[in-house]
């Protein structure tokens, strides 16, 4: 009779990388569906092209490195969906394909693949196209246009390296009253206009494909937190710190600073806090570290919005948080049980 001895731990969880990733995809599907309902064919095409490019790039790099396919871990699918949701619905499809390629090739594979990447791959792709195509990345379209399911937004089908098509005629025929072509953050920064709370909760305001309905994003995030596929402390720290900073500026600066609901519900704060800052490979693992990490992201986001040249700062705040993660983990390691902390001489 032979015996097999193994080291601890001996308890096996039913949670695997594939299962966690699959549930994240399921949580993103309602957001993707709502994006298509808002912007129609252009949003659907952008989701398909970006996600397909991510999957194709992952498979190509697997073959180039003579490795087994990693498509079944769902990570490339999540990268594609998140990246597409951070892009404007009028974004040219070929530029979306470039973003998808960069996200996988540079943001993920260059660092060694899943679990080795330092930065969130979707945000690497988004940062690349924001620097490369600044006009297209700030071109917006009105939600709920009457002909969104029968016509593409003209700039969607722009050929590579050509000037994006003018969307003016499409917008004029959209029968959307009062559309200004700016997001709530941009309208506040340059016009001091405050969108109603209900518009930012229900998706009536113009923004990136997946950033418009805060209430839907929160419900999808609650699903992941309830299933323990997401560390709830990170989004709480991100949103909570943003609220505190916005409240302090509003308290002492008055009308010179935006109201708190505009800071929390507009832009990519909720999407980034729930689905990007919580990336397990790029966020801290220590109990204290996740609170510090989330607080850094929330504070930096508000600082960029208030005092930076950009209207949005979530992407750069999360990338900065990713860069600080190794240091945060290093200096917030809990004391090993049963040992004494050494005093410095």
MOWOTA-V588006 format. One record per residue. N is the residue number from 1. RES is the residue in three letters. PHI is phi in whole degrees, -180 to 180 (none if undefined). BURIAL is + if it has 9 or more other ideal C-beta (glycine too) atoms within 8 Angstrom, else -. Layout:
N|RES|PHI|BURIAL ; N|RES|PHI|BURIAL
//
This chain:
1|UNK|none|- ; 2|UNK|-100|- ; 3|UNK|-121|- ; 4|UNK|-113|- ; 5|UNK|-103|- ; 6|UNK|-132|- ; 7|UNK|-80|- ; 8|UNK|-70|- ; 9|UNK|-83|- ; 10|UNK|-102|- ; 11|UNK|-85|- ; 12|UNK|-110|- ; 13|UNK|-88|- ; 14|UNK|-83|- ; 15|UNK|-87|- ; 16|UNK|-125|- ; 17|UNK|-59|- ; 18|UNK|-62|+ ; 19|UNK|-69|+ ; 20|UNK|-64|+ ; 21|UNK|-63|+ ; 22|UNK|-64|+ ; 23|UNK|-71|+ ; 24|UNK|-65|+ ; 25|UNK|-61|+ ; 26|UNK|-61|- ; 27|UNK|-69|+ ; 28|UNK|-83|+ ; 29|UNK|-59|- ; 30|UNK|-61|+ ; 31|UNK|-66|+ ; 32|UNK|-64|+ ; 33|UNK|-62|- ; 34|UNK|-66|+ ; 35|UNK|-62|+ ; 36|UNK|-65|+ ; 37|UNK|-63|- ; 38|UNK|-74|+ ; 39|UNK|-115|+ ; 40|UNK|75|+ ; 41|UNK|-62|+ ; 42|UNK|-64|+ ; 43|UNK|-66|+ ; 44|UNK|-64|+ ; 45|UNK|-64|+ ; 46|UNK|-65|+ ; 47|UNK|-61|+ ; 48|UNK|-68|- ; 49|UNK|-66|+ ; 50|UNK|-65|+ ; 51|UNK|-65|+ ; 52|UNK|-63|+ ; 53|UNK|-63|+ ; 54|UNK|-61|+ ; 55|UNK|-66|+ ; 56|UNK|-65|- ; 57|UNK|-65|+ ; 58|UNK|-60|+ ; 59|UNK|-66|+ ; 60|UNK|-62|- ; 61|UNK|-69|+ ; 62|UNK|-60|+ ; 63|UNK|-69|- ; 64|UNK|-63|- ; 65|UNK|-91|- ; 66|UNK|55|- ; 67|UNK|-112|- ; 68|UNK|-68|- ; 69|UNK|-64|- ; 70|UNK|-110|+ ; 71|UNK|-67|+ ; 72|UNK|-77|- ; 73|UNK|-90|+ ; 74|UNK|71|+ ; 75|UNK|-68|+ ; 76|UNK|-67|+ ; 77|UNK|-64|+ ; 78|UNK|-63|+ ; 79|UNK|-59|+ ; 80|UNK|-64|+ ; 81|UNK|-65|+ ; 82|UNK|-64|+ ; 83|UNK|-61|+ ; 84|UNK|-63|+ ; 85|UNK|-71|+ ; 86|UNK|-90|+ ; 87|UNK|-96|+ ; 88|UNK|-63|+ ; 89|UNK|-64|+ ; 90|UNK|-91|+ ; 91|UNK|-66|+ ; 92|UNK|-57|+ ; 93|UNK|-64|+ ; 94|UNK|-67|+ ; 95|UNK|-70|+ ; 96|UNK|-63|+ ; 97|UNK|-66|+ ; 98|UNK|-61|+ ; 99|UNK|-62|+ ; 100|UNK|-64|+ ; 101|UNK|-64|+ ; 102|UNK|-64|+ ; 103|UNK|-59|+ ; 104|UNK|-82|+ ; 105|UNK|-70|+ ; 106|UNK|-98|+ ; 107|UNK|-72|+ ; 108|UNK|-122|+ ; 109|UNK|-65|+ ; 110|UNK|-61|- ; 111|UNK|-92|+ ; 112|UNK|116|- ; 113|UNK|98|+ ; 114|UNK|-57|+ ; 115|UNK|90|- ; 116|UNK|-107|- ; 117|UNK|-69|+ ; 118|UNK|-83|- ; 119|UNK|-115|+ ; 120|UNK|-64|+ ; 121|UNK|-60|+ ; 122|UNK|-61|+ ; 123|UNK|-73|+ ; 124|UNK|-63|+ ; 125|UNK|-64|+ ; 126|UNK|-67|+ ; 127|UNK|-63|+ ; 128|UNK|-64|+ ; 129|UNK|-74|+ ; 130|UNK|-67|+ ; 131|UNK|-76|- ; 132|UNK|-87|- ; 133|UNK|-129|+ ; 134|UNK|-65|- ; 135|UNK|-74|- ; 136|UNK|-65|+ ; 137|UNK|-73|+ ; 138|UNK|-116|- ; 139|UNK|-100|+ ; 140|UNK|-114|+ ; 141|UNK|-132|+ ; 142|UNK|-74|+ ; 143|UNK|-78|+ ; 144|UNK|61|- ; 145|UNK|-66|+ ; 146|UNK|-67|- ; 147|UNK|-107|+ ; 148|UNK|-70|+ ; 149|UNK|-97|- ; 150|UNK|-118|- ; 151|UNK|-139|- ; 152|UNK|-79|- ; 153|UNK|-64|+ ; 154|UNK|-50|+ ; 155|UNK|-67|+ ; 156|UNK|-59|+ ; 157|UNK|-99|+ ; 158|UNK|-61|+ ; 159|UNK|-74|- ; 160|UNK|-56|- ; 161|UNK|63|- ; 162|UNK|-108|- ; 163|UNK|-68|- ; 164|UNK|-56|+ ; 165|UNK|-63|- ; 166|UNK|-75|- ; 167|UNK|-95|+ ; 168|UNK|-60|- ; 169|UNK|-67|- ; 170|UNK|-65|+ ; 171|UNK|-66|+ ; 172|UNK|-63|- ; 173|UNK|-87|+ ; 174|UNK|-79|+ ; 175|UNK|52|- ; 176|UNK|-107|+ ; 177|UNK|-74|- ; 178|UNK|76|- ; 179|UNK|-71|+ ; 180|UNK|-109|- ; 181|UNK|77|- ; 182|UNK|-134|+ ; 183|UNK|-80|+ ; 184|UNK|-56|+ ; 185|UNK|-66|+ ; 186|UNK|-67|+ ; 187|UNK|-66|+ ; 188|UNK|-70|+ ; 189|UNK|-63|- ; 190|UNK|-108|- ; 191|UNK|-126|- ; 192|UNK|57|- ; 193|UNK|-97|- ; 194|UNK|-110|+ ; 195|UNK|-71|+ ; 196|UNK|-63|- ; 197|UNK|-60|- ; 198|UNK|-64|- ; 199|UNK|-67|+ ; 200|UNK|-83|+ ; 201|UNK|-82|+ ; 202|UNK|-105|- ; 203|UNK|94|+ ; 204|UNK|-82|+ ; 205|UNK|-94|+ ; 206|UNK|-77|+ ; 207|UNK|-169|+ ; 208|UNK|-65|+ ; 209|UNK|-56|+ ; 210|UNK|-112|+ ; 211|UNK|-110|+ ; 212|UNK|-90|+ ; 213|UNK|-104|+ ; 214|UNK|-65|+ ; 215|UNK|-67|- ; 216|UNK|-68|+ ; 217|UNK|-62|+ ; 218|UNK|-65|+ ; 219|UNK|-64|+ ; 220|UNK|-67|+ ; 221|UNK|-67|+ ; 222|UNK|-63|- ; 223|UNK|-62|+ ; 224|UNK|-67|+ ; 225|UNK|-67|+ ; 226|UNK|-65|- ; 227|UNK|-85|- ; 228|UNK|61|- ; 229|UNK|-101|+ ; 230|UNK|-149|+ ; 231|UNK|-80|- ; 232|UNK|-64|- ; 233|UNK|-68|+ ; 234|UNK|-68|+ ; 235|UNK|-62|+ ; 236|UNK|-64|+ ; 237|UNK|-68|+ ; 238|UNK|-64|+ ; 239|UNK|-70|+ ; 240|UNK|-63|+ ; 241|UNK|-68|+ ; 242|UNK|-63|+ ; 243|UNK|-63|+ ; 244|UNK|-63|- ; 245|UNK|-67|+ ; 246|UNK|-63|+ ; 247|UNK|-65|+ ; 248|UNK|-65|- ; 249|UNK|-66|+ ; 250|UNK|-66|+ ; 251|UNK|-68|- ; 252|UNK|-97|- ; 253|UNK|-105|- ; 254|UNK|65|- ; 255|UNK|-68|- ; 256|UNK|-70|- ; 257|UNK|-119|+ ; 258|UNK|-69|+ ; 259|UNK|-66|- ; 260|UNK|-63|+ ; 261|UNK|-63|- ; 262|UNK|-69|+ ; 263|UNK|-66|+ ; 264|UNK|-81|+ ; 265|UNK|-89|+ ; 266|UNK|-97|+ ; 267|UNK|68|+ ; 268|UNK|-102|+ ; 269|UNK|-63|+ ; 270|UNK|-68|+ ; 271|UNK|-61|+ ; 272|UNK|-67|+ ; 273|UNK|-66|+ ; 274|UNK|-86|+ ; 275|UNK|-116|+ ; 276|UNK|-115|+ ; 277|UNK|-65|+ ; 278|UNK|-87|+ ; 279|UNK|-55|+ ; 280|UNK|-65|- ; 281|UNK|-78|- ; 282|UNK|-118|+ ; 283|UNK|-119|+ ; 284|UNK|-65|+ ; 285|UNK|-117|- ; 286|UNK|-81|+ ; 287|UNK|-58|- ; 288|UNK|-74|- ; 289|UNK|-62|+ ; 290|UNK|-67|+ ; 291|UNK|-69|+ ; 292|UNK|-64|+ ; 293|UNK|-58|+ ; 294|UNK|-64|+ ; 295|UNK|-65|+ ; 296|UNK|-60|+ ; 297|UNK|-63|+ ; 298|UNK|-63|+ ; 299|UNK|-67|+ ; 300|UNK|-64|+ ; 301|UNK|-58|+ ; 302|UNK|-66|+ ; 303|UNK|-63|+ ; 304|UNK|-66|+ ; 305|UNK|-64|+ ; 306|UNK|-79|- ; 307|UNK|-119|- ; 308|UNK|-91|- ; 309|UNK|-77|- ; 310|UNK|-92|- ; 311|UNK|-83|- ; 312|UNK|-126|+ ; 313|UNK|-137|+ ; 314|UNK|-62|+ ; 315|UNK|-60|+ ; 316|UNK|-69|+ ; 317|UNK|-65|+ ; 318|UNK|-69|+ ; 319|UNK|-62|+ ; 320|UNK|-65|+ ; 321|UNK|-62|+ ; 322|UNK|-60|+ ; 323|UNK|-66|- ; 324|UNK|-85|+ ; 325|UNK|-55|+ ; 326|UNK|-60|- ; 327|UNK|-68|- ; 328|UNK|-62|+ ; 329|UNK|-63|+ ; 330|UNK|-65|- ; 331|UNK|-96|- ; 332|UNK|-122|+ ; 333|UNK|-65|- ; 334|UNK|-70|- ; 335|UNK|-69|- ; 336|UNK|-64|- ; 337|UNK|-61|- ; 338|UNK|92|- ; 339|UNK|-114|- ; 340|UNK|-106|- ; 341|UNK|-75|- ; 342|UNK|-73|- ; 343|UNK|-86|- ; 344|UNK|-77|- ; 345|UNK|-74|-
//
